């Protein structure tokens, strides 16, 4: 199992200089690189007047982090590809793959917020799921072709590349028979330069919600899936959906948990009392994003009584989510929680998140250092021992 880290940039005061926030972000990335995390994941969000999500361009930020790190992979979680021009996105990703030295992991998302879509690409409005999905599917296919094929073309309902009817201009004579229709002289193929360093392209993961449609689509597209906050039992159900869809699409029987990852809100402290500093910032973040209500934390077929459900729709509590979705505890407690998660699901990648708006930066750094020094080594040692025992038994 890989253990990675997710970090956003946020400032509830909305008064600090962005350069100061960026300096703290870089410090976290360096601590993760030096601490042995497998991947450092970076999100994308726009127009955050509340100061909670302040990374409008994960590709630029990933290039900066790649230049300062040496070991961990650099992941986008996610590039909201419905808001990008498909070919410009492919060009930027290919360049980023070279700038990272082949450490890029591409996470893609459809977008959740109407504010973003209405101002960046109204065709991708998440309030129109069918239209949003059409933009997403076409963009993903174009990106994959552009990154992996020497010459590519695409014709869909929304996008068509090359643009029809093009024959020549001052800089592009279009006289190469590999790119033109010999009968009409019309351009029929494009190439981007450079192509991706990793072949056929960097690993692609889709950040998915709880919909089975998204899990099956990702499986058909040969994308890994990255999920947020389901319980272990609900995660097991989703992993079976993904595994079965992958087998149906590709004829390959994946082990349960392969090609899948989960993000867990995580905080490690020397004592249980020291956890208190993180609870209020965590719950502020979870309740700010509580528009789906408590259902995202429920086990399959679990139902809440009406009074409890109504109360949790207004405000999620720490007691409700602690055992369902968090990795909070002392180092030894978190080690056991991670091992239980892996043993129960076979999950390929655990992505931890130790920072929420309102948590002091030094507290986030302290949790990361405890993870790096006291949690990751023990988890990896125990997992390696388990593998060795399994091989010996065979």
C-alpha positions in Angstrom: 0.0 0.0 0.0 1.2 3.5 -0.9 0.7 6.3 1.6 0.5 9.7 0.1 -0.5 13.2 1.2 -3.1 15.8 0.1 -2.7 19.5 0.7 -4.8 22.5 -0.2 -4.1 26.2 0.3 -6.5 28.1 2.5 -6.8 31.2 4.6 -10.0 31.9 6.6 -8.8 35.4 7.4 -8.5 36.2 3.6 -5.9 38.8 4.7 -2.6 37.0 4.5 -0.3 37.4 1.4 -0.6 34.5 -0.9 3.2 34.2 -1.0 3.1 33.4 2.7 0.5 30.7 2.2 2.6 29.4 -0.7 5.7 29.2 1.5 3.8 27.1 4.0 2.5 24.8 1.3 6.1 24.3 0.0 7.2 23.5 3.5 4.6 20.8 3.8 5.5 19.4 0.4 9.2 19.2 1.4 8.4 17.5 4.7 6.4 14.9 2.8 9.2 14.4 0.3 11.8 14.0 3.0 9.4 11.9 5.2 8.9 9.2 2.7 5.4 9.8 1.4 4.8 8.2 -2.0 2.9 11.0 -3.7 2.0 14.6 -3.0 -1.5 15.5 -4.3 -2.7 19.0 -5.3 -6.3 20.1 -5.9 -8.0 22.7 -8.1 -10.7 25.1 -7.2 -11.8 28.6 -8.2 -13.5 31.7 -6.9 -13.2 30.8 -3.2 -14.4 34.0 -1.6 -14.4 32.2 1.8 -10.7 31.5 1.6 -11.0 27.7 1.9 -9.8 26.5 -1.5 -7.1 28.6 -3.1 -5.4 26.6 -5.8 -6.7 27.7 -9.2 -3.9 26.1 -11.2 -2.6 22.8 -9.9 -0.3 22.3 -12.9 1.7 25.4 -12.2 1.9 24.6 -8.6 2.9 21.0 -9.3 5.7 22.3 -11.5 6.9 24.5 -8.6 6.8 21.6 -6.1 8.5 19.2 -8.5 11.4 21.6 -8.8 11.8 21.5 -5.0 11.3 17.8 -4.3 13.2 14.7 -5.4 11.5 11.5 -4.4 7.7 11.6 -4.1 5.4 11.6 -7.1 3.4 14.7 -7.8 -0.4 14.1 -8.2 -3.2 16.3 -9.3 -6.3 15.5 -7.2 -7.9 16.6 -9.3 -7.4 18.7 -12.3 -11.0 19.7 -13.2 -10.6 18.8 -16.8 -14.0 20.0 -17.8 -12.8 23.6 -17.3 -9.7 23.2 -19.5 -9.2 23.3 -23.3 -8.5 19.6 -24.0 -5.4 20.1 -26.2 -3.9 22.9 -24.1 -4.4 20.6 -21.1 -2.7 17.7 -22.8 0.3 20.0 -23.7 0.6 21.3 -20.2 0.4 17.8 -18.7 3.0 16.4 -21.1 5.3 19.3 -20.2 4.7 18.8 -16.5 5.5 15.1 -16.9 9.0 16.1 -18.2 9.4 18.8 -15.5 8.7 16.3 -12.8 11.2 13.8 -14.3 8.3 11.3 -14.9 6.9 11.7 -11.4 3.5 13.0 -12.5 0.2 11.3 -11.6 -2.8 12.7 -13.3 -6.0 12.9 -11.2 -9.0 14.1 -13.2 -12.4 15.3 -11.9 -15.7 16.5 -13.4 -16.3 19.4 -11.0 -18.8 19.9 -8.2 -19.6 23.6 -8.2 -21.9 25.5 -10.5 -20.1 28.8 -9.7 -16.9 27.4 -11.2 -18.6 25.8 -14.3 -20.8 28.8 -15.1 -17.8 31.0 -15.3 -15.3 28.6 -16.9 -17.3 26.3 -19.1 -21.1 26.4 -18.8 -21.3 23.2 -20.9 -19.8 21.4 -17.9 -22.4 22.6 -15.3 -22.6 19.8 -12.7 -26.3 20.7 -12.3 -26.7 19.2 -15.7 -25.0 15.8 -15.1 -25.5 14.5 -18.6 -23.9 17.5 -20.2 -21.1 17.6 -17.6 -20.4 13.9 -18.2 -20.2 14.4 -22.0 -17.6 17.2 -21.7 -15.6 15.1 -19.2 -15.6 12.0 -21.3 -14.6 13.8 -24.5 -11.9 15.8 -22.7 -10.4 12.7 -21.1 -10.3 10.8 -24.4 -8.6 13.7 -26.2 -6.0 14.1 -23.4 -5.2 10.3 -23.5 -4.8 10.3 -27.3 -2.8 13.5 -27.4 -0.4 12.2 -24.6 0.1 8.8 -26.0 -0.2 8.9 -29.8 2.4 10.4 -32.2 -0.5 11.6 -34.4 -4.1 11.9 -33.1 -7.6 13.0 -34.1 -10.9 13.2 -32.4 -14.5 13.8 -33.5 -17.2 14.1 -30.9 -20.4 16.0 -30.2 -18.5 18.8 -28.5 -14.9 18.7 -29.7 -13.4 18.0 -33.1 -9.6 18.0 -33.7 -8.1 18.9 -36.1 -10.6 21.7 -36.7 -12.4 20.8 -40.0 -11.5 22.5 -43.2 -7.9 23.6 -42.4 -5.4 23.3 -45.2 -2.6 25.8 -44.9 -1.4 29.1 -43.3 1.8 31.0 -43.3 3.5 28.8 -40.7 1.9 25.5 -41.4 2.1 24.4 -45.0 0.5 21.0 -44.2 2.4 19.1 -46.9 3.2 16.0 -44.8 1.2 13.0 -46.1 1.1 11.6 -42.6 -1.1 14.5 -41.5 -3.2 15.4 -44.6 -5.9 13.8 -46.7 -4.2 13.4 -50.1 -7.4 14.0 -52.0 -8.4 17.3 -50.4 -5.2 18.5 -48.7 -7.2 18.9 -45.5 -5.4 18.4 -42.1 -6.5 15.1 -40.6 -4.1 14.6 -37.6 -2.4 16.6 -35.0 0.7 16.1 -32.8 1.6 17.8 -29.5 5.2 18.4 -28.5 6.5 17.1 -26.2 4.6 13.9 -25.7 4.5 12.6 -22.2 7.7 11.2 -20.7 5.9 8.2 -19.2 4.6 5.8 -21.7 1.9 5.5 -23.0 1.0 8.3 -20.6 1.3 9.1 -16.8 -1.0 7.1 -14.5 -4.5 8.5 -14.6 -6.9 8.4 -11.6 -10.4 9.7 -11.5 -11.6 11.3 -8.3 -15.1 9.9 -7.9 -18.2 10.5 -5.8 -20.3 7.7 -4.5 -22.0 7.0 -7.8 -21.6 3.6 -9.3 -21.7 5.2 -12.7 -18.5 7.0 -12.0 -16.8 3.9 -10.7 -17.8 1.9 -13.8 -16.7 4.7 -16.1 -13.3 4.9 -14.5 -12.9 1.1 -14.8 -13.8 1.2 -18.5 -11.3 4.0 -19.1 -8.6 2.1 -17.3 -8.3 4.8 -14.7 -7.6 4.3 -11.0 -10.2 5.7 -8.6 -9.7 8.0 -5.7 -12.5 8.4 -3.2 -13.3 10.6 -0.2 -14.5 9.5 3.2 -16.6 6.3 2.8 -16.8 3.9 5.7 -14.9 0.6 5.4 -18.0 -1.4 4.6 -19.1 1.1 2.0 -15.6 1.2 0.6 -15.7 -2.6 0.2 -18.9 -2.3 -1.8 -17.5 0.3 -4.1 -14.3 -1.8 -4.6 -16.4 -4.7 -5.7 -18.3 -2.5 -8.2 -15.0 -1.2 -9.6 -13.3 -4.7 -9.8 -16.3 -6.2 -11.5 -16.5 -3.4 -14.0 -12.8 -3.6 -14.7 -13.0 -7.3 -15.4 -16.0 -6.9 -17.7 -14.2 -4.1 -19.6 -10.7 -5.5 -19.8 -11.0 -9.2 -19.1 -8.5 -8.9 -16.1 -9.3 -10.1 -12.6 -7.9 -7.4 -10.3 -7.4 -8.1 -6.6 -9.9 -6.3 -4.5 -8.5 -2.8 -3.8 -6.1 -2.7 -6.8 -6.1 0.6 -8.7 -8.1 2.3 -5.9 -7.3 4.9 -3.3 -9.1 6.7 -0.4 -8.5 10.1 1.2 -8.7 10.1 5.0 -8.7 13.1 7.3 -5.8 12.3 9.6 -4.2 13.8 12.6 -1.5 12.3 14.8 -0.6 13.6 18.2 1.5 12.4 21.1 -1.5 12.0 23.4 -5.2 11.8 22.8 -5.7 15.1 24.6 -3.4 16.8 22.0 -5.9 15.8 19.3 -8.3 18.5 20.5 -6.5 21.2 18.6 -7.5 19.6 15.3 -11.2 18.8 16.0 -12.7 22.2 15.6 -10.9 23.0 12.3 -11.7 19.5 10.9 -15.4 19.8 11.8 -15.6 23.3 10.4 -14.3 21.9 7.1 -16.6 18.9 7.1 -19.6 21.0 7.9 -18.7 23.6 5.3 -18.9 20.8 2.8 -21.9 19.1 4.3 -24.2 19.7 1.3 -24.5 15.9 0.7 -25.6 15.3 4.3 -24.7 12.4 6.5 -25.3 9.7 3.9 -21.7 9.8 2.6 -20.6 8.4 6.0 -23.2 5.6 6.2 -22.6 1.8 5.7 -24.5 0.1 2.9 -28.2 -0.2 3.8 -27.7 1.8 7.0 -30.6 4.1 7.8 -30.7 6.8 10.4 -33.9 7.8 12.3 -35.4 11.0 11.1 -34.4 13.0 14.1 -30.8 12.0 13.9 -30.6 12.5 10.2 -32.2 16.0 10.4 -29.7 17.0 13.1 -26.7 15.7 11.2 -27.8 17.5 8.0 -27.5 20.7 10.0 -24.2 19.8 11.6 -22.0 16.7 11.4 -20.5 15.8 14.8 -17.0 14.5 15.6 -18.5 11.5 17.4 -20.5 10.5 14.3 -17.5 10.6 11.9 -14.6 9.5 14.2 -14.8 5.8 13.6 -16.4 6.0 10.2 -14.0 8.2 8.4 -11.1 9.5 10.4 -7.6 8.5 11.2 -7.2 10.4 14.5 -5.0 9.2 17.3 -1.6 8.6 18.8 1.0 7.1 16.5 0.3 3.6 17.6 -3.4 4.0 17.3 -3.1 5.4 13.8 -0.8 2.5 12.8 -3.5 0.1 13.8 -6.3 2.0 12.0 -4.3 2.1 8.8 -3.5 -1.6 9.0 -7.2 -2.4 9.7 -8.2 -0.3 6.6 -5.7 -2.1 4.4 -6.5 -5.6 5.7 -10.3 -5.0 5.3 -10.1 -3.5 1.7 -6.7 -4.2 0.1 -6.7 -0.5 -0.9 -3.7 0.4 -3.1 -3.3 3.9 -1.9 -4.1 5.8 1.3 -4.0 9.6 1.0 -3.9 11.4 4.3 -4.9 15.0 4.9 -3.7 16.8 8.0 -4.7 20.4 7.3 -8.0 22.3 7.5 -8.8 26.0 7.5 -8.2 27.3 11.0 -5.6 24.7 12.0 -2.2 26.4 12.8 0.5 25.5 10.3 2.8 24.3 13.0 0.2 21.8 14.2 -0.2 20.4 10.7 3.6 20.1 10.4 3.8 18.3 13.8 1.2 15.7 12.6 3.2 15.2 9.3 6.4 14.6 11.2 4.8 12.1 13.5 3.4 10.3 10.5 6.7 10.3 8.8 8.8 9.3 11.9 6.5 7.0 13.8 3.6 5.8 11.6 4.8 5.2 8.1 7.9 3.0 9.1 5.8 0.8 11.4 3.0 0.4 8.8 5.4 -0.5 6.1 7.3 -2.9 8.3 4.1 -4.7 9.3 2.9 -4.8 5.7 6.2 -6.2 4.5 6.1 -8.8 7.3 2.6 -9.8 6.2 3.7 -10.3 2.6 6.7 -12.3 3.7 4.5 -14.6 5.8 2.0 -15.0 3.0 4.8 -16.0 0.5 6.3 -18.4 3.1 2.8 -20.0 3.6 2.5 -20.5 -0.2 
